[in-house]
Amino acid sequence: MRGQGTGDREEGPNNLYLKNGNSYAIEIGVKKLGIFERLEAYDHEQLILCSNRQAGLRAVIAIHDTTLGPALGGCRMWTYESDEEAIEDALRLARGMTYKAAAAGLNLGGGKTVIIGDPKKDKSEALFRTLGIYIEALNGRYITAEDVGTTVEDMEVIRLETRYVTGISTTRGGSGDPSLVTAYGVYRGMKACLEEVFGDGSIEGHTVSIQGAGHVGYHLAEFIFKEKGKIFVSDIDDKKVGKVVNQFGAIPVNPDEIYEVPCDIFSPCALGGILNEDTIPSLRCKIVAGSANNQLLEERHGIVLHKRGVLYIPDYVINSGGLINVADELEGYNRSRALKTASKIHDSVARVIAISKRDRIPTHVAADRMAEERIRMIKEIKKIYHSHPGHP
């Protein structure tokens, strides 16, 4: 992405671009910057280090931007090799959540918690309750949720100490498994893509190749099946593939051959980094639209897809149904309302496509720009509010 008159810094959720004379250059070696320099470079608002020896807690809470509302982002537990790696991951993930919430039209900012530890061995009630106390002390600036290495049960322990937690079980009034809402958002985004490429948003008669038959892939296949689309499916788990084949008439494909299947839509719903120099030349599709996170191995691969004429929809735009689902808990969870909000992912995808065409840029750059434009707009509105006579 290259800046075009939008200020001294332009950044996407995975990259930082700094003004260098009359051009923009990506900052290499950001890890060499000091903590405060790094916060300033990424425009982060706050970084909280949480430590309690008795509870075995070593965690980082990163709050990136609260322009749109309180920061919401999951709690990740991982065996980081260093404190530095944990901090960098928290900052990167929090920034990504800002863009995801902005693109989804939510009134939320981006944040993230990372816990340094082995999720298989180091969990305890004391650890999560202590983290809950730290979150409560932020008085609503940050709201946590389930993420890699944590579970719904862990969130319920955190909830003993703070109300600022989402992703709890349906038995306690939470949203439970977000897979259905995530899949529905991807399905709605696909229809926007079909409208652009084929002039008609109906999936009937079109072929969708799904990589990954987990919870999201399964529900996505069901939506496609109900609209009379043809489905190819692959997964390393034969049982998951068999379920989709038996229930929705999908055609099974070897995982190594899924990229080569002739189709209208290729839908990655499993691992990240699958769009790269090895796989892109094999693709025989017109659209890439799926739920997997970080589908591009590198940003340049988004440019490669653009040049090949493949319409790629960035994952954080089309898979935001999961965030929408947990965000709905903040109003008292209602599945119908969450699905209705997720249906608007269709409009978000359409806007990404429109910006891409307007500015003649790849869609992964257009998605960043869409999110940034919304944040800038709200910042300007708040300037008016704060300048109003009599405002404290």
C-alpha positions as CSV (number, residue, x, y, z in Angstrom):
1,M,0.0,0.0,0.0
2,R,1.2,3.4,-0.9
3,G,0.0,6.6,0.8
4,Q,-2.0,9.0,-1.4
5,G,-2.4,12.3,0.4
6,T,-3.9,10.9,3.6
7,G,-1.4,12.2,6.1
8,D,2.1,11.5,7.3
9,R,1.3,7.9,8.1
10,E,-0.8,5.3,6.4
11,E,-1.1,1.8,7.9
12,G,-3.0,-1.4,7.4
13,P,-3.6,-4.0,10.1
14,N,-0.4,-6.0,9.2
15,N,2.0,-3.3,7.9
16,L,3.3,0.1,8.9
17,Y,4.1,2.7,6.3
18,L,6.1,5.9,7.2
19,K,6.5,9.0,5.1
20,N,10.0,9.1,3.6
21,G,10.5,12.3,1.7
22,N,7.9,12.4,-1.0
23,S,7.2,8.6,-0.9
24,Y,6.1,6.0,1.6
25,A,8.3,3.2,2.6
26,I,7.5,0.2,4.8
27,E,9.4,0.3,8.1
28,I,11.6,-2.8,8.4
29,G,12.8,-3.9,11.8
30,V,10.0,-2.4,13.9
31,K,11.1,-4.7,16.7
32,K,14.3,-2.6,17.1
33,L,12.2,0.4,18.2
34,G,11.8,1.1,21.9
35,I,8.4,0.5,23.6
36,F,7.2,4.1,23.5
37,E,8.5,4.5,19.9
38,R,6.7,1.4,18.9
39,L,3.4,2.6,20.5
40,E,3.7,5.9,18.7
41,A,4.7,4.3,15.4
42,Y,1.6,2.1,15.4
43,D,-0.7,4.8,17.0
44,H,-1.4,2.6,20.0
45,E,-3.1,4.2,22.9
46,Q,-2.1,1.9,25.8
47,L,0.0,-1.1,26.7
48,I,-0.6,-2.8,30.1
49,L,1.8,-5.4,31.5
50,C,0.1,-7.7,34.0
51,S,2.2,-9.7,36.4
52,N,1.3,-11.8,39.5
53,R,3.8,-14.4,40.7
54,Q,1.3,-16.2,43.0
55,A,-1.2,-16.7,40.2
56,G,1.4,-17.4,37.6
57,L,0.2,-14.6,35.4
58,R,2.4,-12.9,32.9
59,A,0.2,-11.1,30.3
60,V,0.1,-8.1,28.0
61,I,-3.1,-6.1,27.2
62,A,-2.7,-3.8,24.1
63,I,-5.3,-1.2,23.3
64,H,-4.8,0.2,19.9
65,D,-7.6,2.7,19.1
66,T,-10.9,3.6,20.9
67,T,-12.1,6.2,18.4
68,L,-15.1,4.1,17.5
69,G,-15.7,2.7,21.0
70,P,-14.2,0.5,23.7
71,A,-11.5,-1.9,22.5
72,L,-12.7,-5.5,22.0
73,G,-10.3,-8.4,21.3
74,G,-9.7,-11.9,22.4
75,C,-7.4,-13.3,25.0
76,R,-4.7,-15.5,23.5
77,M,-2.5,-17.9,25.5
78,W,0.7,-19.0,23.9
79,T,4.2,-20.3,24.6
80,Y,6.0,-17.2,23.4
81,E,9.7,-17.5,23.2
82,S,10.3,-14.1,24.8
83,D,8.5,-11.2,26.4
84,E,9.3,-9.1,23.4
85,E,7.5,-11.6,21.1
86,A,4.4,-11.5,23.3
87,I,4.3,-7.7,23.2
88,E,4.8,-7.6,19.5
89,D,2.0,-10.1,19.0
90,A,-0.4,-8.2,21.2
91,L,0.3,-4.9,19.4
92,R,-0.1,-6.5,16.0
93,L,-3.3,-8.3,16.9
94,A,-4.9,-5.3,18.6
95,R,-4.3,-3.1,15.6
96,G,-5.9,-5.8,13.4
97,M,-9.0,-5.8,15.6
98,T,-9.3,-2.0,15.1
99,Y,-9.5,-2.5,11.4
100,K,-11.8,-5.5,11.7
101,A,-14.3,-3.6,13.9
102,A,-14.2,-0.5,11.7
103,A,-14.7,-2.5,8.5
104,A,-17.7,-4.3,10.1
105,G,-19.3,-1.0,11.0
106,L,-19.2,-1.8,14.7
107,N,-18.8,1.0,17.3
108,L,-15.8,-0.7,18.8
109,G,-12.1,-0.2,18.9
110,G,-9.3,-2.8,18.8
111,G,-7.5,-4.5,21.6
112,K,-5.9,-7.8,22.5
113,T,-4.6,-9.8,25.5
114,V,-1.8,-12.3,25.3
115,I,-0.9,-14.6,28.2
116,I,2.6,-16.0,28.2
117,G,2.1,-19.7,29.1
118,D,1.3,-23.2,27.9
119,P,-2.5,-23.5,27.6
120,K,-2.2,-27.2,28.1
121,K,-0.4,-26.9,31.5
122,D,-0.4,-23.4,32.9
123,K,-4.1,-22.6,33.2
124,S,-5.7,-22.1,36.7
125,E,-8.6,-20.3,38.3
126,A,-6.2,-17.9,40.0
127,L,-4.6,-17.0,36.7
128,F,-7.8,-16.1,34.9
129,R,-9.4,-14.4,37.9
130,T,-6.3,-12.3,38.4
131,L,-6.4,-11.3,34.7
132,G,-10.1,-10.4,35.2
133,I,-9.1,-7.9,38.0
134,Y,-6.7,-6.2,35.6
135,I,-9.4,-6.0,32.9
136,E,-11.9,-4.6,35.4
137,A,-9.4,-1.9,36.5
138,L,-9.6,-0.6,32.9
139,N,-13.2,0.3,33.5
140,G,-14.6,-0.7,30.2
141,R,-11.8,0.6,27.9
142,Y,-11.1,-3.0,27.0
143,I,-13.4,-6.0,26.6
144,T,-12.0,-9.5,26.2
145,A,-13.2,-12.7,24.6
146,E,-12.1,-16.2,23.7
147,D,-9.1,-16.7,21.4
148,V,-6.3,-19.1,20.5
149,G,-5.4,-21.2,23.6
150,T,-8.5,-20.1,25.6
151,T,-12.0,-21.4,25.9
152,V,-15.5,-20.4,26.8
153,E,-14.9,-21.9,30.3
154,D,-11.9,-19.6,30.7
155,M,-14.0,-16.6,29.9
156,E,-16.5,-17.6,32.5
157,V,-13.8,-17.6,35.1
158,I,-12.6,-14.2,34.0
159,R,-16.2,-13.1,34.3
160,L,-16.2,-13.8,38.1
161,E,-14.0,-10.6,38.4
162,T,-15.2,-8.4,35.6
163,R,-18.3,-7.8,33.4
164,Y,-16.0,-6.7,30.5
165,V,-15.9,-10.2,28.9
166,T,-17.8,-11.7,26.0
167,G,-17.8,-15.2,24.4
168,I,-19.4,-16.9,27.3
169,S,-21.7,-19.9,27.0
170,T,-25.4,-19.7,26.0
171,T,-26.4,-21.2,29.4
172,R,-25.1,-18.0,31.0
173,G,-26.6,-15.6,28.4
174,G,-23.7,-15.5,26.1
175,S,-23.4,-16.1,22.3
176,G,-21.7,-19.5,22.4
177,D,-20.1,-20.9,19.2
178,P,-19.8,-18.1,16.6
179,S,-19.3,-20.4,13.7
180,L,-22.8,-20.1,12.2
181,V,-22.7,-16.3,12.3
182,T,-19.2,-16.3,10.8
183,A,-20.3,-18.6,8.0
184,Y,-23.4,-16.5,7.3
185,G,-21.2,-13.4,7.0
186,V,-18.9,-15.2,4.5
187,Y,-22.0,-16.4,2.5
188,R,-23.3,-12.8,2.4
189,G,-19.9,-11.5,1.3
190,M,-19.8,-14.1,-1.5
191,K,-23.1,-12.8,-2.9
192,A,-21.6,-9.3,-3.2
193,C,-18.6,-10.8,-5.1
194,L,-20.9,-12.7,-7.4
195,E,-22.8,-9.5,-8.1
196,E,-19.6,-7.8,-9.1
197,V,-18.2,-10.6,-11.3
198,F,-21.3,-12.1,-12.8
199,G,-23.9,-9.4,-12.3
200,D,-26.1,-11.6,-10.2
201,G,-25.7,-12.4,-6.5
202,S,-27.4,-15.8,-6.6
203,I,-25.2,-18.8,-5.8
204,E,-27.5,-21.1,-7.7
205,G,-25.5,-22.7,-10.6
206,H,-22.2,-21.5,-9.3
207,T,-19.4,-23.7,-8.0
208,V,-17.7,-23.1,-4.6
209,S,-14.6,-24.9,-3.5
210,I,-14.3,-25.0,0.3
211,Q,-10.9,-25.6,1.9
212,G,-11.6,-26.7,5.5
213,A,-14.7,-28.6,6.7
214,G,-14.6,-27.4,10.3
215,H,-17.5,-25.6,12.0
216,V,-17.4,-22.6,9.7
217,G,-16.8,-24.6,6.6
218,Y,-19.7,-26.9,7.4
219,H,-22.2,-24.1,8.0
220,L,-21.0,-22.3,4.9
221,A,-21.5,-25.5,2.8
222,E,-25.1,-25.7,4.2
223,F,-25.9,-22.1,3.1
224,I,-24.5,-22.9,-0.4
225,F,-26.4,-26.2,-0.6
226,K,-29.7,-24.5,0.3
227,E,-29.2,-22.0,-2.6
228,K,-28.4,-24.9,-5.0
229,G,-24.7,-24.2,-5.5
230,K,-22.2,-26.9,-6.4
231,I,-19.7,-27.7,-3.6
232,F,-16.2,-29.1,-3.6
233,V,-14.6,-29.7,-0.2
234,S,-11.3,-30.7,1.3
235,D,-9.9,-31.2,4.8
236,I,-7.2,-33.2,6.4
237,D,-9.9,-34.8,8.5
238,D,-11.8,-37.4,6.4
239,K,-14.7,-37.5,8.9
240,K,-15.4,-33.8,8.5
241,V,-15.3,-34.1,4.7
242,G,-17.6,-37.1,4.8
243,K,-20.1,-35.1,6.8
244,V,-20.3,-32.4,4.2
245,V,-20.4,-34.9,1.4
246,N,-23.2,-36.9,2.9
247,Q,-25.4,-34.0,4.0
248,F,-24.8,-31.5,1.2
249,G,-23.8,-33.6,-1.8
250,A,-20.3,-32.0,-1.9
251,I,-17.6,-33.5,-4.0
252,P,-14.5,-34.5,-2.0
253,V,-11.1,-33.3,-3.1
254,N,-7.6,-34.2,-1.9
255,P,-6.2,-31.3,0.2
256,D,-3.2,-31.0,-2.1
257,E,-5.5,-30.6,-5.2
258,I,-8.1,-28.2,-3.9
259,Y,-6.3,-25.2,-5.4
260,E,-6.6,-26.6,-8.9
261,V,-10.3,-27.3,-8.8
262,P,-12.1,-25.2,-11.5
263,C,-14.7,-23.1,-9.6
264,D,-16.2,-19.7,-9.4
265,I,-15.3,-19.1,-5.8
266,F,-12.4,-20.6,-3.8
267,S,-13.1,-20.3,-0.1
268,P,-10.2,-20.8,2.4
269,C,-11.8,-21.8,5.7
270,A,-8.8,-23.4,7.4
271,L,-5.2,-22.3,7.7
272,G,-3.6,-18.9,7.0
273,G,-0.8,-18.1,4.6
274,I,-2.3,-20.4,1.9
275,L,-2.3,-17.7,-0.8
276,N,1.4,-17.6,-1.9
277,E,3.7,-18.0,-4.9
278,D,3.2,-21.7,-4.9
279,T,-0.6,-21.8,-4.8
280,I,-1.8,-18.7,-6.6
281,P,-0.6,-19.9,-10.1
282,S,-2.7,-23.1,-9.5
283,L,-6.0,-21.3,-8.7
284,R,-8.7,-21.7,-11.3
285,C,-11.3,-19.4,-9.8
286,K,-12.6,-15.9,-10.3
287,I,-13.2,-15.1,-6.6
288,V,-11.4,-15.8,-3.3
289,A,-13.7,-15.4,-0.3
290,G,-13.3,-17.4,2.9
291,S,-13.1,-17.3,6.6
292,A,-9.5,-18.3,7.3
293,N,-7.4,-15.6,9.0
294,N,-4.3,-14.1,7.3
295,Q,-4.8,-15.9,4.0
296,L,-2.1,-13.9,2.2
297,L,1.3,-15.2,3.1
298,E,2.7,-11.7,2.3
299,E,1.0,-8.5,1.3
300,R,2.5,-8.7,-2.1
301,H,0.4,-11.7,-2.9
302,G,-2.7,-9.5,-2.8
303,I,-1.2,-7.6,-5.6
304,V,-0.5,-10.8,-7.5
305,L,-4.1,-11.8,-7.2
306,H,-5.2,-8.3,-8.3
307,K,-3.0,-8.5,-11.4
308,R,-4.3,-11.9,-12.3
309,G,-7.9,-10.6,-12.2
310,V,-9.0,-12.6,-9.2
311,L,-11.3,-10.8,-6.9
312,Y,-9.9,-11.3,-3.4
313,I,-11.9,-10.2,-0.3
314,P,-9.6,-9.7,2.7
315,D,-10.4,-12.1,5.5
316,Y,-10.9,-9.5,8.2
317,V,-13.7,-8.0,6.3
318,I,-15.6,-11.1,5.2
319,N,-15.0,-13.2,8.4
320,S,-16.1,-10.5,10.8
321,G,-19.2,-12.4,11.7
322,G,-17.4,-13.9,14.7
323,L,-16.6,-10.4,16.1
324,I,-20.2,-9.3,15.4
325,N,-21.5,-12.3,17.3
326,V,-19.6,-11.7,20.5
327,A,-20.1,-7.9,20.2
328,D,-23.9,-8.6,20.3
329,E,-23.5,-9.9,23.8
330,L,-22.8,-6.3,24.9
331,E,-26.5,-5.6,24.4
332,G,-27.8,-8.9,25.7
333,Y,-27.2,-11.6,23.1
334,N,-29.8,-12.2,20.4
335,R,-28.9,-14.6,17.6
336,S,-31.4,-13.1,15.1
337,R,-30.0,-9.6,15.7
338,A,-26.4,-11.0,15.3
339,L,-27.3,-12.6,12.0
340,K,-29.0,-9.4,10.8
341,T,-25.9,-7.4,11.6
342,A,-23.7,-10.1,9.9
343,S,-25.8,-9.8,6.8
344,K,-24.4,-6.3,6.3
345,I,-21.0,-7.9,5.5
346,H,-22.5,-7.9,2.0
347,D,-22.4,-4.1,2.0
348,S,-18.9,-4.0,3.5
349,V,-17.6,-6.2,0.8
350,A,-19.4,-4.1,-1.9
351,R,-17.7,-1.0,-0.5
352,V,-14.3,-2.6,-0.6
353,I,-14.8,-3.5,-4.2
354,A,-16.0,0.1,-5.0
355,I,-13.0,1.6,-3.3
356,S,-10.7,-0.7,-5.2
357,K,-12.2,0.4,-8.5
358,R,-12.4,4.1,-7.4
359,D,-8.7,4.3,-6.4
360,R,-7.4,1.6,-8.7
361,I,-5.8,-0.4,-5.9
362,P,-5.9,-4.0,-4.8
363,T,-8.8,-5.0,-2.6
364,H,-6.6,-5.8,0.4
365,V,-5.4,-2.1,0.3
366,A,-9.0,-0.9,-0.3
367,A,-10.2,-2.7,2.8
368,D,-7.6,-0.9,4.9
369,R,-8.6,2.4,3.3
370,M,-12.3,1.8,4.0
371,A,-11.5,1.2,7.7
372,E,-9.2,4.2,7.9
373,E,-11.8,6.4,6.3
374,R,-14.4,5.5,8.8
375,I,-12.1,6.1,11.8
376,R,-11.0,9.5,10.4
377,M,-14.7,10.5,9.9
378,I,-15.6,9.6,13.5
379,K,-12.5,11.4,14.8
380,E,-13.6,14.6,13.0
381,I,-17.1,14.2,14.4
382,K,-15.7,13.9,17.9
383,K,-13.6,17.1,17.4
384,I,-16.8,19.0,16.8
385,Y,-18.3,17.5,19.9
386,H,-15.4,18.3,22.1
387,S,-15.2,21.9,20.7
388,H,-18.8,22.5,21.6
389,P,-19.2,25.4,24.1
390,G,-19.7,24.2,27.6
391,H,-18.2,20.7,26.9
392,P,-15.8,19.8,29.7
